[in-house]
């Protein structure tokens, strides 16, 4: 029975870690007025009839804090890449000179910054809900084991361990969100 409790605790911690990873991925997509190759990470380009991630058909780099330069490996892909970026609806108009595609990230307005913080806050809350769901599942497993004869005091200790994990990962979410909020609100 101890093995079942250990498995429940491991599953809870893994679920909480996955919540943090997912939260961080979502925050990367929120642009903070600075150019970043992750901004176009999800863009797919039609390459020989197959939708292909942009980073597999072009080099992506930043030349300065606000300019993203995408250089396709094949010159004939420039218009295709430009069209894919335009269709990705990133809020930035790609500009091509026939060799490379440039995207200049406009500075964010105060209102837009507040909207992005609100969006990030929503992602943080989703992560916390996911963490609490993992806690709930683990505690249900512990309580079921206690009903089947697992010692009650050991069950309480296991529940305490689950709560400690929950607190730890919730604090991590708060910390990550605070950094992103500061990044977004910095002009």
C-alpha positions in Angstrom: 0.0 0.0 0.0 2.9 2.3 0.6 3.9 1.9 -3.0 0.5 3.1 -4.1 0.9 6.2 -1.9 4.4 6.8 -3.3 3.0 6.5 -6.8 0.2 9.0 -6.0 2.8 11.5 -4.6 5.1 11.1 -7.6 2.1 11.5 -10.0 1.1 14.7 -8.2 4.5 16.2 -8.3 4.9 15.3 -12.0 1.5 16.9 -12.7 2.6 20.0 -10.9 5.9 20.2 -12.7 4.0 19.9 -16.0 1.8 22.7 -15.0 4.8 25.0 -14.5 6.3 24.0 -17.9 3.1 24.6 -19.7 2.7 28.0 -17.9 6.2 29.0 -19.0 5.5 28.1 -22.6 2.3 30.2 -22.6 4.2 33.2 -21.2 6.9 33.0 -23.9 4.1 33.6 -26.4 3.2 36.9 -24.8 5.4 39.5 -26.5 6.8 42.2 -24.3 7.8 44.7 -26.9 11.1 43.0 -27.4 11.9 40.8 -30.4 12.3 37.2 -29.7 12.7 34.1 -32.0 10.0 32.4 -29.8 7.5 34.9 -31.1 7.4 32.9 -34.4 8.1 29.5 -33.0 4.6 28.2 -33.7 4.4 29.5 -37.3 4.2 26.8 -39.9 5.4 27.3 -43.5 4.3 25.4 -46.5 7.5 23.6 -47.6 7.2 21.2 -50.6 3.5 20.6 -49.7 4.1 20.0 -46.0 3.4 22.4 -43.1 6.9 22.8 -41.6 8.0 24.8 -38.5 9.6 28.1 -39.6 12.9 27.4 -37.8 13.4 24.4 -40.1 13.3 26.4 -43.3 14.9 29.7 -42.1 17.4 31.1 -39.7 15.8 33.4 -37.1 17.7 36.0 -35.2 17.3 39.4 -33.5 19.5 42.2 -34.8 18.4 44.6 -32.0 15.9 44.6 -29.2 13.0 45.3 -31.6 13.9 43.7 -34.9 13.5 40.1 -35.8 15.3 38.9 -39.0 14.2 35.7 -40.7 16.5 34.4 -43.5 15.1 31.4 -45.4 17.7 28.8 -46.4 16.3 28.9 -49.9 15.8 32.2 -51.6 12.6 31.1 -53.3 11.1 30.6 -49.8 11.2 34.3 -49.0 7.6 35.1 -50.3 6.3 31.9 -48.8 7.8 32.7 -45.3 6.5 36.3 -45.6 3.0 35.0 -46.4 3.1 32.5 -43.5 4.1 35.3 -41.1 1.4 37.6 -42.4 -1.2 34.8 -42.0 0.0 34.0 -38.5 -1.7 37.2 -37.3 1.1 38.2 -34.9 0.1 41.8 -34.9 3.4 42.7 -36.7 3.7 43.2 -40.5 6.5 41.3 -42.1 8.7 43.3 -44.6 10.7 41.5 -47.3 13.6 42.8 -49.4 13.9 39.7 -51.5 16.7 38.2 -49.3 15.3 38.3 -45.8 12.1 39.0 -44.0 12.2 41.7 -41.2 9.7 42.2 -38.5 9.9 45.3 -36.4 8.2 45.0 -33.0 6.3 48.2 -32.2 6.6 49.6 -28.7 3.7 48.6 -26.5 1.2 51.2 -25.3 0.3 51.4 -21.6 -3.2 50.0 -22.3 -1.7 47.0 -24.3 0.8 46.3 -21.5 -2.1 46.1 -19.0 -4.0 43.7 -21.3 -0.9 41.5 -21.6 -0.5 41.4 -17.8 -4.1 40.4 -17.5 -3.6 37.6 -20.0 -0.5 36.4 -18.2 -2.5 36.5 -14.9 -5.1 34.2 -16.5 -2.3 31.8 -17.5 -1.0 31.9 -13.9 -4.5 31.1 -12.5 -4.8 28.2 -15.0 -1.5 26.8 -13.8 -2.6 27.1 -10.2 -5.9 25.3 -10.9 -3.9 22.5 -12.6 -1.7 22.3 -9.5 -4.7 22.1 -7.2 -6.2 19.4 -9.4 -3.1 17.3 -9.0 -3.3 17.9 -5.2 -7.0 16.8 -5.2 -6.2 13.6 -7.1 -3.3 12.7 -4.8 -5.4 13.4 -1.6 -8.2 11.3 -3.0 -5.8 8.4 -3.5 -4.4 8.8 0.0 -7.9 8.8 1.6 -8.9 5.7 -0.5 -5.8 3.9 0.9 -6.7 4.9 4.5 -10.1 3.4 3.9 -8.5 0.2 2.7 -6.4 -0.1 5.9 -3.4 2.2 5.4 -2.5 3.8 8.8 -4.3 7.0 9.4 -1.4 8.9 10.8 0.8 8.0 7.8 -2.1 9.1 5.6 -2.2 12.5 7.3 1.6 12.8 6.8 1.2 12.0 3.1 -1.6 14.6 2.8 0.8 17.1 4.4 3.5 16.2 1.9 1.0 16.8 -0.9 0.1 20.2 0.5 3.8 21.2 0.8 4.3 20.3 -2.8 1.2 22.3 -3.7 2.5 25.4 -1.8 6.0 25.0 -3.4 4.7 24.9 -7.0 2.1 27.7 -6.4 4.9 29.9 -5.1 6.9 29.1 -8.3 3.9 30.2 -10.4 3.7 33.5 -8.4 7.4 34.1 -8.9 7.4 33.4 -12.6 4.3 35.6 -13.1 5.9 38.5 -11.1 9.0 38.4 -13.3 6.8 38.4 -16.5 4.6 41.3 -15.1 7.8 43.3 -14.4 9.1 42.6 -17.9 5.8 43.6 -19.5 5.4 46.9 -17.5 9.0 48.0 -18.0 9.0 50.6 -20.8 
